[in-house]
């Protein structure tokens, strides 16, 4: 799989380079072989292919190829959009296309050079060679725009070199795979590479997507650096593709960082993407009105505060990254102090600092992903400093991102969503001419921050099992998007309508349901949803011409302050152990509600390490919920009598539903084989493994299992139910632990649990861990057979489950004949 995605990535890079080589080899005076429009579309398709290869490659192994694919994809997507704009006549000036391309070419020359340097240092020469040649091609193309005497041949030759290197790589991989390792071109021995990978060890908690995100910060900063340094004569529409490509890719990297369980860097990329979309909107605005837009000063001050708080908490994880974010604090302050915003020299000067700082921090992240020795980022010093503190302790380990219900591949995104609520609410306080709402850049703050990013956070919350929170975030996202586009996009106008009021009332009804449900969640969420009701009321009053003076400002300030507290609380809980800033308990407590909020481990059943950890918990006296060949069950080790008693208490076990015994093979009963009749032993051997539970006479054989006094909780005085499950995960667990005591993972009298989410919801506060295997393969319980009188040739049925009577009787008949 890794080889396939590597080949796809290198083939995509070779294809893009070949397209550009053909384009640049064509004579400037002749008709181009590939028209600008067609070339732009093809580059966008290649960019999509590179994104796919990079993301799929990263799911298995952190590699520099991930950074190379994502970086080149961003380059060619911006390049392709500019070519499309030029082909459509949107850039009519003779030098417009050149001025539009320059910031991207200037950025990706050093960015790819950084990748090449790290590739050479970390033993990936082919990848480093590809990065070097593309960097050289970008440098030549940038120089070509200043001096036509250079000619496009040098650029085309560099791109052809990329094609040759990429073709060699792909050919080597294909030959190696087809010949099963017998033919290996130099540098293409996959077995040797795999040994090198194992020698390097795991990358630990390093986020492989941080480096491409930092390189995209260089791209957006380059647009304004080039204007300040005179590389481009002005800022105009042609630079928007670079800014918006960087913003779009950073939103994607934000999601991928949540996959890498890096909450703080994901939040940082979400913040910086907002700045990129706002900058692009500013450059786009003069296209329809001959004036420069103004920036909402209160919003930028609040944004700088959010950046500063995030930088503080990020410093505990990585002081280098925390100091890096301070540059964006300065950037927001410079924008707030400049009436011309992104067009002013002050913010453009800070953009130069962002360019340099992003390059240095990206180099550190690139090297730490692949290098054996790590460049210190100061985390060790912070841990040593906090080790002496009894108040603050960094949150680390596998339980860092335990979801509310079930198993999730994403970290918690609530920090970003609360911050977006702060940004969207303070954006509404911006003053300006109501007849010219587009004169401010409120739209990026409200639509992007309050809409797109909040929807992203809601989607992640849904993936983590937080149903109420995800519903609220998505509802608020829709509200901010619609209101931002209609009121501040000029669609709302001066006329107010009955239809707008009806729409707002429908949102208020939905939100009232969320307010009611938040009573059962916690106090912070209750006030958060209630404060949004105040904003909805202000929208409604505005729609019916009854808005009191200052009410909308007061409502947005209240909502912004409540959101800011939630932002701080989410940051603190994701960084430190213990509850530094309390969210409060539920205002209304119902029996059975909130069981999943306790610290119950969630472990994926597909991992052998998870089964081993469950086994350790059971051996230490814990109780766990596990998947089986039928429904989920609650188990305890027979060798721990205290755990057996704990499992009985947690279920409030009814006398008519006694606990049963499970084994992984009959070898575990071999010491007591002489206590079983031959017919019963042969019947057990023929019936198992299967979802058939056999109720057999109780006897001295039970004492061999080590339950001692707790044996009274298993079975009845006359009989015990026992079986071998037909489930590899369960039998492997029993191999590690020994025989286990089993009961259904649901309160007595309720329906069987068929998903690990149901185990969390029903018994989350009574078990130590849950082995998460998703939905049960069957929704029917096992068949329970009465074998207490089997020697007389008769069996009965306490319950007919997934195995029918006829099949059980057929097994008995075969055993009797034998």
C-alpha positions in Angstrom: 0.0 0.0 0.0 2.8 2.4 0.9 4.6 1.6 -2.4 1.4 2.2 -4.4 0.7 5.6 -2.9 4.4 6.6 -3.2 4.2 5.6 -6.9 1.0 7.6 -7.4 2.6 10.6 -5.7 5.7 10.5 -7.9 3.7 9.8 -11.0 1.6 12.9 -10.2 4.7 15.0 -9.7 6.2 13.7 -13.0 2.9 14.5 -14.8 2.7 18.0 -13.5 6.4 18.7 -14.4 5.9 17.2 -17.9 2.9 19.5 -18.5 4.9 22.6 -17.5 7.9 21.4 -19.5 5.8 21.2 -22.7 4.2 24.6 -21.9 7.6 26.3 -21.5 9.3 24.7 -24.5 6.7 26.1 -26.9 7.8 29.3 -28.6 6.5 32.6 -27.0 5.4 33.9 -30.4 3.7 30.7 -31.6 0.4 29.3 -30.4 1.1 27.3 -27.2 0.8 23.6 -27.4 -1.4 23.5 -24.3 -3.7 26.6 -23.9 -3.6 28.4 -20.6 -7.1 27.3 -19.7 -6.4 23.6 -20.4 -3.1 23.7 -18.6 -4.7 25.2 -15.6 -7.4 22.6 -15.4 -4.8 19.8 -15.8 -2.7 21.2 -13.0 -5.7 21.3 -10.7 -6.3 17.6 -11.5 -2.7 16.7 -10.8 -3.0 18.7 -7.5 -6.0 16.6 -6.5 -4.0 13.4 -7.2 -1.1 14.6 -5.1 -3.4 15.4 -2.2 -4.8 11.9 -2.4 -1.4 10.3 -2.5 0.0 12.4 0.3 -2.9 11.8 2.7 -3.1 8.1 2.0 0.6 7.7 2.4 0.5 9.5 5.7 -2.0 7.2 7.2 0.6 4.4 7.4 4.0 6.2 7.8 5.1 9.7 8.4 7.4 10.5 5.4 8.8 13.6 3.7 6.8 12.5 0.6 3.7 13.6 2.5 5.2 17.2 2.8 6.4 17.1 -0.8 3.0 16.0 -2.2 1.0 18.6 -0.2 3.5 21.4 -0.9 3.6 20.8 -4.7 -0.2 20.3 -4.8 -0.6 23.8 -3.2 1.9 25.3 -5.7 0.2 23.8 -8.8 -3.3 24.5 -7.6 -2.5 28.2 -7.2 -0.5 28.1 -10.5 -3.5 26.4 -12.3 -6.1 28.9 -11.1 -3.9 31.9 -12.2 -3.5 30.2 -15.7 -7.3 29.8 -15.9 -7.8 33.5 -14.9 -5.3 34.5 -17.6 -7.0 32.3 -20.2 -10.4 33.8 -19.4 -9.1 37.3 -19.8 -9.4 38.3 -16.1 -5.7 39.3 -16.1 -5.7 41.4 -19.3 -2.4 43.4 -18.6 0.8 42.3 -20.3 2.6 41.7 -17.1 -0.4 40.7 -14.9 0.1 36.9 -15.2 3.8 37.4 -14.4 3.1 39.5 -11.3 0.5 37.0 -10.2 2.8 34.0 -10.4 5.8 35.6 -8.8 4.9 35.3 -5.1 4.2 31.6 -5.4 7.4 30.9 -7.3 9.4 33.0 -4.8 7.9 31.0 -2.0 8.3 27.5 -3.3 11.9 27.9 -4.3 13.2 28.0 -0.7 10.4 25.8 0.6 11.3 22.9 -1.7 15.0 23.6 -1.0 14.3 23.0 2.7 12.6 19.7 1.8 15.6 18.7 -0.3 18.1 19.5 2.5 16.2 17.4 5.0 15.8 14.6 2.4 19.6 14.4 1.9 20.2 14.5 5.7 17.6 11.8 6.4 18.7 9.4 3.7 16.0 10.0 1.0 18.1 11.0 -1.9 15.5 10.4 -4.7 12.9 12.5 -2.9 15.6 15.2 -2.2 16.6 15.2 -5.9 13.0 15.7 -7.0 12.5 18.6 -4.5 15.8 20.1 -5.7 14.9 20.0 -9.4 11.4 21.5 -8.8 13.0 24.2 -6.6 15.5 25.0 -9.4 12.7 25.1 -12.0 10.7 27.6 -9.8 13.9 29.7 -9.3 14.5 29.8 -13.1 10.9 30.6 -13.8 10.9 33.5 -11.3 14.2 34.8 -12.9 12.7 34.4 -16.3 10.0 37.0 -15.5 12.8 39.6 -14.8 15.1 38.7 -17.7 13.7 37.2 -20.9 17.3 36.6 -22.1 17.4 33.5 -19.9 14.8 31.7 -22.0 12.4 29.1 -20.9 14.6 26.2 -21.8 16.4 26.1 -18.4 13.0 25.8 -16.7 11.8 23.1 -19.0 15.0 21.2 -18.5 14.5 21.2 -14.8 11.0 19.9 -15.2 12.2 17.2 -17.5 14.7 16.2 -14.8 11.8 15.8 -12.4 10.1 13.5 -14.9 13.2 11.3 -15.3 13.8 11.0 -11.5 10.1 10.3 -10.9 10.0 7.7 -13.7 13.1 6.0 -12.3 11.5 5.8 -8.9 8.2 4.4 -10.2 10.0 1.9 -12.5 12.2 0.7 -9.6 9.2 0.1 -7.3 7.2 -1.7 -10.0 10.1 -4.0 -10.9 10.8 -4.8 -7.3 7.2 -5.7 -6.6 6.6 -7.7 -9.9 9.9 -9.7 -9.4 9.2 -10.1 -5.6 12.5 -8.4 -4.7 14.7 -10.3 -7.2 15.3 -7.2 -9.3 16.1 -4.0 -7.4 17.4 -0.8 -9.0 19.9 1.2 -7.0 18.1 2.9 -4.1 14.9 0.8 -4.7 15.5 -2.1 -2.3 12.3 -2.0 -0.2 13.5 -4.6 2.3 16.5 -2.5 3.0 14.3 0.6 3.3 12.0 -1.2 5.7 14.9 -2.1 7.9 16.1 1.5 7.9 12.6 2.6 8.9 12.5 0.2 11.8 16.0 1.4 12.8 14.8 5.0 13.0 12.0 4.0 15.4 8.6 5.6 15.6 8.1 9.3 15.1 6.4 9.5 18.4 3.9 12.3 18.8 5.4 14.4 15.9 2.7 15.8 13.6 3.7 15.1 10.0 1.3 17.7 8.7 2.7 20.6 10.7 5.6 21.3 8.2 3.3 21.7 5.1 1.1 24.0 7.1 4.0 26.2 8.0 5.2 26.3 4.4 1.7 27.6 3.5 2.2 30.4 6.0 5.3 31.3 3.9 3.1 31.4 0.8 0.6 33.9 2.1 3.3 36.0 3.7 5.2 36.1 0.4 2.3 37.8 -1.4 2.7 40.8 0.9 6.5 40.5 1.2 6.9 40.8 -2.6 4.9 44.0 -2.6 6.9 45.5 0.2 10.3 44.6 -1.3 9.3 45.7 -4.8 9.3 42.3 -6.4 5.7 42.9 -7.6 4.5 46.5 -8.3 1.1 46.2 -6.6 -1.4 43.9 -4.9 -4.3 42.9 -7.1 -6.8 40.2 -8.1 -4.1 37.8 -9.5 -2.7 37.3 -6.0 -6.0 36.0 -4.5 -5.5 32.4 -5.8 -2.3 32.1 -3.7 -4.0 33.3 -0.5 -7.1 31.3 -0.9 -5.2 28.1 -2.0 -3.1 28.5 1.2 -6.2 29.0 3.3 -8.1 26.0 1.8 -5.1 23.7 2.2 -4.6 24.9 5.8 -8.2 24.0 6.6 -7.4 20.5 5.2 -4.2 20.4 7.3 -6.2 21.5 10.3 -8.4 18.3 9.9 -5.3 16.1 9.3 -3.7 17.6 12.5 -6.8 16.4 14.4 -6.2 13.0 12.9 -2.6 13.3 14.2 -4.0 14.1 17.7 -2.4 17.5 17.7 -5.1 19.9 19.0 -3.1 23.0 19.5 -1.3 23.0 16.1 -4.7 22.2 14.4 -6.2 25.2 16.1 -3.3 27.4 15.1 -3.8 26.4 11.4 -7.5 27.1 11.7 -6.6 30.6 12.9 -4.1 31.4 10.2 -6.4 30.1 7.5 -8.9 32.8 8.5 -6.2 35.5 8.0 -5.5 34.1 4.5 -9.2 34.2 3.5 -9.5 37.7 4.8 -6.4 38.8 2.9 -7.8 37.3 -0.3 -11.1 39.0 0.2 -9.4 42.4 0.7 -7.6 42.0 -2.6 -10.7 40.8 -4.3 -12.9 43.7 -3.0 -11.5 46.5 -5.3 -12.5 44.4 -8.3 -16.1 45.6 -7.9 -15.6 48.9 -5.9 -12.8 51.3 -6.5 -11.7 51.5 -2.8 -9.8 49.5 -0.3 -11.9 47.8 2.4 -11.5 48.6 6.1 -10.8 46.1 8.8 -12.9 45.7 12.0 -10.5 46.9 14.7 -12.3 45.3 17.7 -12.2 42.0 16.0 -8.5 42.1 15.3 -7.7 43.0 18.9 -9.7 40.0 20.0 -8.0 37.8 17.4 -4.6 38.9 18.7 -5.7 37.9 22.3 -6.8 34.5 21.0 -3.4 34.0 19.3 -1.6 35.0 22.4 -3.5 32.6 24.7 -3.0 29.8 22.2 0.7 30.6 22.0 0.9 30.4 25.8 -0.6 27.0 25.9 1.3 25.8 22.9 4.5 26.8 24.7 3.9 24.0 27.2 3.9 21.5 24.3 6.6 23.1 22.2 8.1 26.5 23.3 9.5 27.0 19.7 6.0 26.7 18.2 4.6 29.0 21.0 7.1 31.7 20.3 6.4 31.3 16.6 2.7 32.1 17.1 3.7 35.4 18.8 4.6 36.7 15.3 0.9 36.4 14.4 -0.1 38.3 17.5 2.1 41.1 16.2 0.5 40.7 12.7 -3.0 41.1 14.1 -2.0 44.2 16.1 -0.3 45.7 13.1 -3.5 45.1 11.0 -5.6 46.7 13.8 -3.4 49.8 13.9 -3.4 50.3 10.1 -6.5 51.8 8.5 -5.4 50.3 5.1 -5.0 46.8 6.7 -3.3 44.4 4.4 -2.3 47.2 1.9 -0.3 49.1 4.6 3.5 48.8 5.0 3.4 47.9 8.7 1.6 44.6 8.3 3.6 43.8 5.2 6.8 44.3 7.3 5.5 41.8 9.8 4.7 39.4 6.9 8.5 39.4 6.1 9.1 38.2 9.7 6.3 35.5 9.3 8.1 34.3 6.1 11.4 33.9 7.8 10.0 32.4 11.0 7.8 29.9 9.1 10.8 28.7 7.1 12.9 28.1 10.2 10.2 26.4 12.2 9.2 24.3 9.1 12.8 23.1 8.8 12.7 22.0 12.5 9.4 20.1 12.0 10.6 18.5 8.7 13.8 17.2 10.3 12.1 16.0 13.5 9.6 13.9 11.4 12.4 11.8 9.8 15.7 12.5 11.6 17.1 10.0 14.1 18.3 12.8 16.4 15.7 15.4 17.1 16.2 19.2 17.1 15.2 20.2 20.6 12.1 22.4 20.7 12.2 23.0 24.5 9.5 20.5 25.5 11.9 18.7 27.8 12.7 21.9 29.7 9.0 22.6 30.2 8.3 19.1 31.5 11.3 19.4 33.9 10.0 22.7 35.1 6.4 21.5 35.6 7.6 18.3 37.3 8.2 20.4 40.5 4.7 21.8 40.3 1.9 20.2 42.2 -0.8 22.3 40.5 0.1 21.8 36.8 0.8 18.5 35.2 0.9 18.0 31.4 -1.7 15.7 30.0 0.1 12.9 28.1 -0.5 9.3 27.1 -3.1 7.3 25.1 -6.0 8.6 27.1 -5.4 12.2 26.0 -8.2 12.3 23.5 -10.7 9.8 24.9 -14.0 10.4 23.2 -17.4 10.8 24.9 -18.7 7.6 23.3 -16.8 4.9 21.4 -13.6 5.1 19.5 -12.7 8.0 17.2 -9.7 8.8 14.9 -9.9 12.5 15.7 -8.7 14.7 18.6 -11.1 17.1 20.2 -11.9 20.2 18.1 -13.8 22.2 20.7 -11.0 24.7 21.2 -11.3 25.9 17.6 -15.1 26.0 17.6 -15.3 28.0 20.8 -12.7 30.4 19.3 -14.7 30.7 16.1 -17.7 31.7 18.3 -15.6 34.5 19.8 -14.5 35.7 16.4 -17.9 35.7 14.8 -19.6 37.5 17.7 -17.0 40.3 17.9 -17.1 40.7 14.1 -20.7 41.8 14.4 -19.6 44.7 16.6 -17.8 46.3 13.6 -19.1 49.8 12.7 -19.5 51.0 9.2 -21.8 52.5 6.6 -25.0 50.2 6.6 -25.5 51.1 3.0 -22.1 49.8 2.0 -21.6 46.6 4.1 -19.0 45.3 1.8 -16.7 48.1 2.7 -15.6 46.0 5.7 -14.2 42.5 5.7 -16.8 41.2 8.1 -17.7 38.4 5.6 -14.5 36.3 6.1 -14.7 36.6 9.9 -18.4 35.6 10.0 -18.7 33.2 7.1 -15.3 31.5 7.3 -14.8 31.5 11.1 -18.4 31.3 12.3 -19.5 29.1 9.3 -16.9 26.9 7.7 -14.6 26.3 10.6 -17.4 25.8 13.1 -19.0 23.3 10.7 -15.6 21.5 10.6 -15.5 21.4 14.4 -19.1 20.1 14.5 -18.2 17.3 12.1 -15.2 16.3 14.3 -17.4 16.4 17.4 -19.9 14.1 15.7 -17.1 11.7 14.8 -16.1 11.6 18.5 -19.6 10.7 19.6 -20.6 14.1 20.9 -24.1 14.2 19.4 -25.5 17.3 21.2 -22.3 19.4 20.8 -22.0 18.5 17.1 -25.7 19.4 16.5 -25.2 22.8 18.2 -22.0 23.6 16.4 -23.5 22.7 13.0 -26.7 24.7 13.7 -24.7 27.8 14.8 -22.5 27.3 11.7 -25.5 27.5 9.4 -26.9 30.5 11.3 -23.6 32.5 11.0 -23.2 31.6 7.4 -26.7 32.6 6.3 -26.8 35.8 8.4 -23.3 36.8 7.4 -24.0 36.4 3.7 -27.4 38.1 3.8 -26.8 41.0 6.1 -23.2 41.7 5.5 -23.2 40.5 1.9 -25.6 43.2 0.7 -28.4 40.7 0.0 -30.4 41.8 3.1 -30.6 45.4 2.1 -32.7 48.0 4.0 -35.9 46.1 3.5 -36.9 43.6 6.3 -39.3 40.8 5.5 -41.8 38.5 7.2 -40.0 35.5 5.6 -36.7 36.4 7.3 -38.4 36.6 10.7 -40.0 33.2 10.2 -36.6 31.7 9.3 -35.0 33.2 12.4 -37.8 31.9 14.6 -37.2 28.4 13.3 -33.5 28.6 14.3 -34.6 29.8 17.7 -36.9 26.8 18.1 -34.0 24.4 17.3 -31.7 26.3 19.7 -34.3 26.1 22.5 -34.1 22.3 22.2 -30.3 22.5 22.5 -30.7 24.8 25.5 -33.0 22.2 27.1 -30.6 19.3 26.4 -27.6 21.2 27.7 -29.3 21.1 31.2 -28.2 17.5 31.2 -24.7 18.2 29.9 -22.9 20.9 32.0 -23.4 24.5 33.1 -20.9 26.0 30.6 -22.9 24.5 27.7 -26.2 25.8 29.1 -24.9 29.4 29.3 -23.2 29.0 25.9 -26.4 27.9 24.1 -28.5 30.4 26.1 -26.2 33.3 25.1 -26.7 32.4 21.5 -30.4 32.7 22.0 -29.8 36.4 22.8 -28.0 36.8 19.4 -31.0 35.1 17.7 -33.3 37.5 19.4 -31.3 40.5 18.1 -31.5 39.1 14.6 -35.3 38.7 14.9 -35.8 42.2 16.3 -33.7 43.6 13.5 -35.8 41.8 10.9 -39.1 43.3 12.3 -37.6 46.9 12.8 -37.8 46.6 16.6 -34.1 46.4 17.5 -33.3 48.6 20.6 -30.2 50.7 20.3 -27.2 48.8 21.6 -29.0 45.5 22.2 -27.2 43.7 19.4 -23.8 44.9 20.7 -24.6 43.8 24.2 -25.8 40.3 23.1 -22.7 39.7 21.0 -20.4 40.8 23.8 -22.2 38.4 26.2 -21.9 35.5 23.8 -18.3 36.4 23.0 -17.3 36.4 26.7 -19.1 33.1 27.4 -17.4 31.6 24.3 -14.0 32.9 25.5 -14.4 31.2 28.8 -15.3 27.9 27.1 -12.2 28.4 24.8 -10.0 28.8 27.9 -11.5 25.8 29.6 -11.1 23.6 26.5 -7.5 24.7 26.1 -6.7 23.9 29.8 -8.4 20.5 29.8 -6.5 19.5 26.6 -3.2 20.6 28.0 -3.2 19.8 31.7 -4.5 17.0 33.8 -7.3 17.8 36.2 -10.0 20.4 35.7 -8.2 23.8 35.7 -11.2 25.8 34.6 -14.4 23.9 35.5 -17.2 23.5 32.9 -19.6 22.7 35.7 -21.8 19.6 36.2 -25.2 18.9 34.7 -27.9 21.3 36.1 -30.4 18.4 35.9 -29.1 14.9 36.8 -31.1 11.9 35.6 -30.4 8.3 36.3 -28.3 6.7 33.6 -27.4 10.1 31.9 -23.8 11.0 31.6 -22.4 7.5 32.2 -19.9 7.9 29.4 -18.3 11.0 30.9 -16.1 9.0 33.3 -12.6 8.0 32.4 -13.3 4.7 30.8 -10.6 3.5 28.4 -11.5 3.1 24.7 -9.3 0.6 22.9 -9.7 -0.5 19.2 -10.3 -4.2 18.9 -8.3 -4.4 15.7 -5.0 -3.8 17.5 -3.2 -6.6 19.3 -1.8 -4.1 21.7 -5.3 -3.2 22.8 -6.2 -6.8 23.5 -3.0 -7.1 25.6 -3.9 -4.0 27.6 -7.4 -5.4 28.2 -5.8 -8.6 29.4 -3.6 -6.6 31.8 -6.6 -4.8 33.2 -8.5 -8.1 33.8 -5.4 -9.7 35.5 -5.2 -6.7 37.8 -8.8 -7.1 38.9 -10.7 -4.9 36.4 -13.9 -5.5 34.5 -14.2 -4.7 30.8 -16.7 -4.7 28.0 -15.7 -6.7 24.9 -17.1 -7.7 21.5 -17.9 -11.4 20.8 -19.3 -13.5 18.0 -22.8 -12.3 19.1 -23.4 -9.2 21.3 -21.1 -7.2 23.6 -20.5 -8.7 27.1 -19.0 -7.7 30.5 -16.2 -9.9 31.6 -13.9 -10.5 34.6 -11.0 -12.9 35.2 -11.9 -16.1 37.1 -8.4 -15.8 38.8 -9.6 -12.5 40.5 -12.5 -13.3 42.8 -12.7 -9.6 43.7 -13.3 -8.7 40.0 -16.0 -11.4 39.7 -17.8 -9.9 42.7 -17.4 -6.4 41.2 -19.0 -7.6 37.9 -21.9 -9.1 39.8 -22.5 -5.8 41.7 -22.2 -3.6 38.6 -25.0 -5.5 36.9 -27.3 -5.9 39.9 -27.5 -9.4 38.6 -31.0 -11.1 38.8 -31.2 -14.6 40.0 -32.7 -15.8 36.8 -29.8 -14.4 34.7 -26.7 -15.9 36.4 -23.2 -15.2 35.0 -21.5 -17.8 32.8 -18.0 -19.1 32.2 -16.0 -18.8 29.0 -12.8 -20.6 28.0 -10.6 -20.4 24.9 -10.1 -24.2 24.5 -10.9 -27.5 26.3 -7.3 -27.7 27.3 -8.1 -25.2 30.1 -10.4 -27.9 31.5 -8.0 -30.8 31.0 -6.9 -31.0 34.7 -10.6 -31.7 35.5 -11.5 -33.9 32.5 -12.0 -36.9 34.7 -14.9 -35.1 36.4 -16.9 -34.9 33.1 -18.7 -37.8 31.5 -17.3 -39.0 28.1 -20.5 -38.0 26.3 -20.6 -34.5 27.7 -16.9 -34.0 26.9 -17.3 -35.2 23.3 -20.4 -33.0 22.9 -18.5 -29.9 24.2 -15.7 -30.7 21.8 -18.1 -31.0 18.8 -20.2 -28.0 19.6 -17.4 -25.4 20.2 -16.2 -22.9 19.2 -19.7 -21.5 18.4 -22.4 -19.2 19.9 -23.8 -22.2 21.8 -23.7 -22.0 25.6 -24.0 -25.4 27.4 -25.5 -25.5 30.9 -23.7 -28.4 32.6 -23.9 -29.9 36.1 -21.9 -28.0 38.8 -19.2 -30.0 40.4 -15.7 -30.0 41.7 -14.3 -28.9 38.3 -15.4 -25.3 39.2 -12.8 -25.2 41.9 -10.0 -25.6 39.3 -10.8 -22.1 37.9 -9.6 -20.2 41.0 -12.8 -18.2 41.8 -12.9 -19.3 45.5 -15.8 -17.7 47.3 -16.9 -15.7 44.3 -17.9 -18.9 42.6 -21.3 -18.5 44.2 -22.0 -15.6 41.8 -21.6 -17.8 38.7 -24.4 -20.1 37.6 -26.8 -21.7 40.1 -26.3 -24.3 42.8 -27.0 -27.1 40.4 -25.5 -25.9 37.1 -23.1 -23.5 35.3 -23.3 -22.2 31.7 -20.0 -22.5 29.8 -18.9 -22.0 26.2 -16.0 -21.3 23.8 -16.8 -18.2 21.7 -16.3 -18.3 17.9 -14.4 -15.0 18.0 -10.6 -14.7 17.5 -10.3 -11.5 19.5 -12.2 -13.0 22.5 -10.4 -16.3 22.4 -7.0 -14.6 22.2 -8.0 -12.5 25.2 -8.9 -15.6 27.1 -5.6 -17.2 26.1 -3.8 -14.3 27.8 -6.0 -14.1 30.9 -7.4 -17.6 31.5 -11.0 -18.5 31.9 -13.3 -15.5 32.4 -16.7 -14.8 33.9 -19.2 -13.3 31.5 -22.5 -11.5 31.7 -24.3 -9.3 29.2 -23.1 -5.7 28.9 -26.4 -4.1 29.8 -28.5 -3.4 33.0 -30.5 -6.4 33.9 -33.8 -6.5 32.1 -32.7 -4.2 29.2 -32.0 -5.2 25.6 -28.6 -6.6 24.6 -25.8 -4.2 23.6 -24.8 -4.5 20.0 -22.3 -1.6 19.7 -19.5 -0.3 22.0 -21.3 3.1 22.1 -24.1 1.4 24.0 -21.7 -0.2 26.4 -20.4 3.3 27.2 -23.9 4.7 27.5 -25.2 2.0 29.8 -22.1 0.9 31.8 -19.5 3.5 31.1 -19.2 4.4 34.8 -19.0 0.8 36.0 -16.3 -0.7 33.8 -12.6 0.0 33.5 -12.3 -0.3 29.7 -14.2 -1.2 26.6 -12.7 -3.0 23.6 -14.3 -1.2 20.7 -15.1 -3.4 17.7 -18.0 -1.4 16.2 -21.4 -3.0 15.5 -21.8 -6.6 16.6 -21.7 -9.2 13.8 -25.0 -10.6 15.0 -27.8 -8.9 16.9 -29.0 -12.2 18.4 -27.6 -13.8 21.6 -26.3 -17.3 21.9 -28.3 -20.5 22.1 -28.4 -21.9 25.6 -28.6 -25.7 25.8 -29.5 -27.7 29.0 -27.0 -30.5 29.2 -27.6 -31.5 32.8 -29.3 -34.8 31.7 -27.3 -35.4 28.5 -26.2 -38.9 29.7 -29.8 -40.0 29.4 -29.8 -38.9 25.8 -31.9 -35.8 26.4 -31.1 -32.1 26.1 -33.3 -29.1 26.6 -33.2 -25.5 25.5 -33.3 -22.5 27.9 -33.0 -20.1 25.0 -33.0 -20.5 21.2 -30.7 -17.9 19.8 -28.6 -17.6 16.7 -28.1 -21.4 16.4 -31.4 -23.3 15.7 -32.5 -26.3 17.7 -32.2 -28.6 14.7 -28.5 -27.9 14.3 -27.8 -28.5 18.0 -29.7 -31.8 17.9 -27.8 -32.8 14.8 -24.5 -32.3 16.6 -25.7 -34.4 19.5 -26.8 -37.2 17.2 -23.3 -37.3 15.5 -21.6 -37.5 18.9 -23.9 -40.3 20.0 -23.2 -42.3 16.8 -19.4 -41.8 17.4 
